[in-house]
Amino acid sequence: MSPPGTTTTTTTHTHTHHTPHSGGTPLEHFDPALPSDEDPCPFCNISAFYAPFPTANPPGPDSPRLAPSKLSPHAFVVLSTPTLVAFLDIMPLARGHILLCPRAHRPRLTDVTRREAQDLGEHLRLLGRALVRATGVPDWNVVQNNGAAAAQVVGHCHYHLIPRPELRAAGVGRSRRSFTMFGRGAREELDDDEAVELAARLRECLAAVVAEEREGEWHGVNTTAAGQQKGKL
């Protein structure tokens, strides 16, 4: 990580170190599991500068709470809960490439708490549904690396959610395109204006998914209760 005031940019968001932009204010009393100031973590910086917000009712795209310029390189947040954050990869393998990680600094998946593991599993499912809806791409990958030999670059546990458009050519049973993964293959730097719109669309779709699930659960509970009541009559 470069010292505050400098920025190091390489081939992927997981390689890019986020440093505070002038005027940004991190959250106070942040999780003590953060690494020391001498070894700042780019994902911890995102966690520190973007406070939790309701997934079902996120701030609007113009809200200062979501300002990408709080950090350099800019951060485009999709989800922020008390335990998790999700944001766009700024050097994506595909449009809509999302990173999901615990808010607290957990180097590997085996370091997360039981609560964090439960939240990660639940939000991978919700983000997957939102990602399909926002991008229109039905095929997608979940990738999670642990350790340098396994291609983990940033030492903060994270998942990649990667849409896979046009994976199969029309009328061809086998994939025509090679499958790039773990940072290998063509990447393009994320355009800021497009990223703002895409992050807003993902938050909107995620809110809709959450609302639909809550409504389904409500109907399920009431249907069960009605059936139980009918059985008593």
Order of alpha helices (4+ residues) and beta strands (2+ residues): beta-alpha-beta-beta-beta-beta-alpha-beta-beta-alpha
